[in-house]
Amino acid sequence: MIDMKPWVSRAERIRDSDGYTYADLARALVDGLGWTAAVNVATGLRGHVYGWPGGGELHTEVRPLYNRLGWEQAALLASWFRDSRNWPNRHPQKGSR
């Protein structure tokens, strides 16, 4: 079980438009929870984004975060984890920065 309260609080910063973005939150999740747990959070959010969250514990846990982020920011956050450029231990492609 993941305590979502600190992450919901961080998500509030996105809504406050203080320059904190979904990517900042994604990196904070990775730093705070580790890659696997952060991906699990993103997976739970993706279920809400697609409208099929299911009744599992993960989907229930991330619901407050989804509610705070809203559909668009939750979709962006979930997508950040699917972008291979953000994956740990990836080897940069030739010509990429």
Secondary structure, DSSP 4 states (H G I P E B T S, - for coil): ----HHHHHHHHHHHTTSS--HHHHHHHHHHHH-HHHHHHHHHHHHHHHTT---SSHHHHHHHHHHHHHHHHHHHHHHHHHH-GGGSTTPPPPTT--
